[in-house]
Every structure is written in structure tokens, then in C-alpha cells.
């Protein structure tokens, strides 16, 4: 076979393996649901507590034009973020329930395409032509609405109450009896209230020297405008939560009730930053200069972020290779230029006799992927598993700089499916 044909044939042989690896990785949830936003944000609690036990609350909700009213239109905004590096096609369902029963004619299903590391906002409007307790939630489906990927947690549903004429009459009578006079008061808006809707950081696994991108959504859930909103964004190692570094201090001149402001930020961790697990913490009004309904809900923290020098890409955790198939290992690094992988049955790589290097000996490679020679990896790996009576293998990557300094990646596991005997 001519040598020029070998790379093309190798690429064709790798296609099924790459497809299988990609499908396995996509089975993991690569999305995040943002908090629901309603156009009519009553300054009262958006819960089912607006009953005759709180007649003043019901009366205020009826008199306040910012609250949802009978026969008015409620706009709903649902937000879904694509945390993966590929375009994703998904189905979004906005679920509307009235007194516990789903209103099919009021609910909405829509397919959307979300670019990598981006978000999609879906708007829906419902006619509030029935009284009772409304509950709004979101379901994220696979593209053809066959499998639910994510859904709003019960505590994150948006709920509001549409009072009937009978309820209002009973309230007026009850308050008229208890006060002995006119119960109509001048409408007073509740103060503003800042609350973080979400804090997303991409990527979740950061290389030292890589640009970290942050998207923070701040919402005014109160009943009045708020001016000169200052925020502070910090990063900290989870082992040293009090030692924080300020990343940014964004300022918003004015926020209306129900408005969501999105901060898009970038940050590169210093080269001498301690490796480990980090979080982003965002605080609105850090100096407590603004008057709000609640002062204890102004901070949000991101999910854990891993900072390292070598990031493993393929295969994903617990992937199964075919013994007679192709083995592909991929990783990424900015700080190191030479690599080798280590494979063994010792999950801590403490026993030198329980793992081997690829390439073997003193050889290193400059590429960030490795396809072992035919029969090379399965032969040695199957021998180790048989000798140590193990059925799982572990792998990691060792990086080396020109100075001789080395770094080691995290450890992942994989298995090998034995080939069926011929005949």
C-alpha cells in the first residue's frame, strides 16, 4: 500500500470511533435552564399564599397595575444555555398549570437551535382568562420531544394568583369589618430587589493560561426601578474560600422591575495560579448602599471549575473500546509541549509494575492525541488485567516542558471488550 494512502485510510477507520465517542459524550446533559421571567411581576410573593388569610395582599394585587389581573396577558421568558462546544437542537416546553392541572392550550412547545456556549430565549404569552393559582415551569426535551433532558425544579416554579370577583368581594367585606371603615389606600410600590438569575462559566475545565468566559444574569424582582447598580465578581479556590480575587466590578445605570441585565466577562488566571477547584462568586450591591426588599439574596456562586495544566478530552469516563478496534486518546494543554500517556490497572498509579507508558521508553510526542499501534495497547492492557485480575483500566497524560518540568493530568477509566473467538 502506498504510504500516501495510509493517513486517508486511518481517518476513515477513525470515523466510527469518533462518532461513538461523540454520541457517548452528548448523552450527558450539556444544558442549563435559566430562571423564568414574567412580564407582570407583582411586588408581592409570587406564591400560592395570596388567600383570604392575607386579605390586604389580595387587595393590593388587584389594585396594582404591575400585578397579573384577570383577562390580562402574561408574557413568559424561558432561557436555555448550551454549555457544549457544538450547535445543539432541542425542544423547549413552557408548561402552564392552573390549580395543578396543565393547560394544554396555554402551554407551548418549540424547537430551537442553540450555538456553542450561547443561550436561547423563548417568549410565550398566555391569556389569564381563568381564576386560580397559576404555576409556570419549563421542560427541555430532546430534538423530537421524546426524552426530557431537564426541567424546572419545584422550588423554581413561578406562581401567581388570579382572584375571582367573589374572592375580592369577600376580602373587601372582611377588611371593611375589621377596620370599620374605608379600606382603600394609596398605592405604594414595594422597593426594588436584586437577585442573580444565573452564573455560568465556560469552560468548566480551564487550562492555566486559557481565557475564562463568564455570563452573569442579574434581575430586579422588586416593584420599583433601581439606579446605579454596582456588582462585584470574584474567583476563589474552594480550599481557600476567604482568599478571593476580584475579576470585575460591572455597573448598571438603571434597572426596571422585572428587567434582566446580562454581564459578559472574560478573565485569564495568572500563570502562577494554584491548581485545583475554583468557584466564581458574584455579589450585587456589595457595599449595601441600595434599599431592597431582601438584603440576603444578593450573592450567587457558580458550579465548580477545575483548573489544571492538562485537560483530558477523549475517551470519556468509562468508555468501552473494542479489542480489535482503534484506540484514540486526546487531550489539551497550553503550558506543556511534550506528552506521553500511561495506562494501567492501578487507579492511583502508585505501583510501577501495574501500568505502562505510550510511547514506551524515553520517547515523547508533541501531538495532543495518540493512536497506539495495532495490537500494542490491547495486548499489554489485557495482560495486565489478567495478571492483576482486574476488569477495568485507567489512563492519564504526563506533560513535559523544555526545562524538564512535568505535570500529570487527572485519571480516567475505560474498559476493553474482548473480541469474539473466530469460528
Order of alpha helices (4+ residues) and beta strands (2+ residues): alpha-beta-beta-alpha-beta-beta-beta-beta-beta-beta-beta-beta-alpha-beta-beta-beta-beta-beta-beta-beta-beta-beta-beta-beta-beta-beta-beta-beta-beta-alpha-beta-beta-beta
